[in-house]
């Protein structure tokens, strides 16, 4: 079930995950193996269109560099097709929604960065070593990193306690801070105001968009569409 939930083809023996699962099933006691094999034969994962599978050798090399605290030089290609070389201290490899990221400190940019591993074109292990942050929480840091640096800066004041809002929004939406016991401020950024407006609509409370005219307009359009959907049909 975990393999299927990860959108892997569990029934394909030529797939690395499918092959490994087959070996595990063969080693299980027969009654358990029969159940697992039945699940594998009769189910299939839904395709994840956002997923991007990186090169296994590149991923393994980066995981080892993280484990051994070894600096690496990467050849990287952006979504727009630009290419450059960067030297980084690799902190962790994090998988988020079917995409693999290298969370690291970029010596080239002198800043924290998260690079898509499927866009790494080449990697070279260097002799230099490093010490990662002592309190490193890779998943939390990646979520925070993905919430900032986009085209449109956002600020929203929400009429709900921060604990309530946190249950409704992914951490990648932005940073939440309590203004008081009943009010929360959301600060983030986005390159897609329409998508961001749709995420805010899940909040079970009223809110005010303080900053970002593009998000305000996207929210007005979404609100009009939702109101129209709730109207009675014409005779």
N, C-alpha and C positions, 0 to 999 in steps of 0.2 A: 504493500500500500504506500509506503514511503517513497519507493522508486517511482510508482505511477504518479504520485503527487508532485514529484519533481519533473514531470513531463518527459520522462525517459521512455523509450520503447522497450518495455520489459520482455517482450516476446521475440526480439531480434537477436539471435545468437552472435551475429557479427558486430553488434554494438557493444562497446566496452562494458556498459552497465548491464545490458541483457546477458552478456557472457558471464559476468561476475555473479549475477543473480542465479543463473543456471547452476553454477558450481555450489552455491549455498544451498539451493533446493535439493541437489543430489546428496548433500551431506546431512540433511535433516532426517529425523525419524519418519518412517513411511506415512503414518496418518497425517502428520503436519505437512509433509512434503506434498501430499495429494491435494490438500486444501490450497496451499500456496500455488501449486501448478494450475489448479482450476481457476484461481483468480487471474493468474498470468495469461491463460489462454482466452479468457472470456471478457477481459477488460482492456481498455486502451486509454492513454491520457489524451486530453484535449490539447490541441496545438496551442502553444504560447507564442503569439505573433511578435511579442516584444523580446522574446528570448534571443540571445546571441551567444552561440557556443564558441568559446575560444579554442586555440590550438592546445591539445593536451600536454605536449612537451613544454610549451612556453609556460603554461599554468603550473606544471609540476616544478619547473625551474624557479619560478617566482615564489612558490610555496616554500621550497627549500631555502631560498635566499632569506625569506622572512624568518624561518626557523633558526637559521645559522647567523642571523644579523649581519648579512653581507650586502654591501652596496652594489648596485647594478647600474649599467648604462643601457638605456632603452632606445630603440628606434620606434617612433610613434607616429601614427597617421590620424589626423582629426576627421570628423564627419565630413568636413568640406574638402578633404583630400590633401591638406597641407601636411608635410612631414618634417620632423625635427628629431634631434638627439637630446636626451635628458639623462642626468644622473640623479638617482633617488636612493633614499634609505627606505626599503620596503618594510612596512609595519605589519600588514595583514592582507590576506585575500578574502574578500567578502562577496557572497552571492546574494543578490537582491532582485527579486522578480525576474528570474531567468537571465540576469546579466551578471557577469563576473567583473569585479573591480579590484584594482590594486590600490589600497590605501597606503600612502607613503608621505615622506617629506622630500620635496623636490629641492635639491641643492641648486639647480639651474634657476628656479623661480624664487628660492628662499622662502617657501611657503608650503603649507599642507596641500596635498593634491589627491584626487581619486581618478585613476585612469582606467578606462575600459580595457580589459585584457584582450578582447577580440580585436582591438586596434593596435596592439603591440606587434610591430613587424619584425623586431630582432631584440635579443637580449644578451648582454655580456656581463658575467660575474666579475666584480672587481675585488681587489685585495682588501680594501678598506672595510672596517667594521663599524658598527654603531650600536647605541643602546636605545631601544624604543621607549616611549613614555611609560613611566611606572604604572600609571592608572589607566592604561589604554583600554577603551571599550570600542572595538572596531565597528560594530554595528551601529551604535549610537553616534559615533563620530561621522560615519559615512552618511547616515540620515541627515545629520546637521549640515554636512558639507553640500549635499545635493539640494538643500533648501535655499542656498544663497548663491549669488553670483550670476543670476539670470538677468534677462533684459529689463524686466519690469519689477521695481521694488514695491512691496505690498505692506500695508499696515491695516489691521482690522481690530476693532474693539468689539468684544463678544459679551453679551449679557448672560454669562454663566460662569460657574467656578472653573478653575483651570483643570481640575480632575475630570469634570464632565466633558470639557472640550477635548482633552487628551484622548479620551476613549473614542472619539468620533473622527479624529484626523490622524493621518500618518505623520510620523516625525519629519518626513521629507517636505511636508507642506511649509514648515517654518518653525520658529522658536516661540514657545508660549511662556508668558509671564503673568502672574496675578497682579492686577491693579488694586484689587481689594478682594474680600472673601467671595464676592458675587460677580466679579467682572474680570475678564482676561484680555490681554493684548496678544495678537498674533503678528509676528514680523517675519517676512520671508521674501521670496522673489519667484518669478515665473517667466517662461518664454511663451506660455500659452494661457492667456487670461480666460478663455472659454472653459478650458479644463479646470482651471483653478476655481472658477465660479461654481462649477458642478460639485467640486469637493466641499466647498463651503456650505452648499445647500443641504448637506447631511447633518449639519449642526442643529440640534433640537432647541434652538434659542434664537432670539433676534440678535443682529449684529450690524455694525456700521463700518463701511469701508472708508477709512480715513485717508489713505494714500493709494493712488493708482487709478487714474481716469479710465484706463483701458479695462481694468477689472470692473469698475463701476458700470461701464457700458455693457460688458459681457453679462453682468449680473442682471441688469435691466432687461436685456433680451431674453435671458433664461427665465426670469420671472414672468414676463409676458407670455412666453410659451407654456409655462406651467399653468398660468391662469386660464389660458385658452383651452387647455386640455381638460380643465375642470368644469367648463361650461356645458350646459345641456345641448345636445345636438339639435340642429334646426329641423323643424317638421318637414 
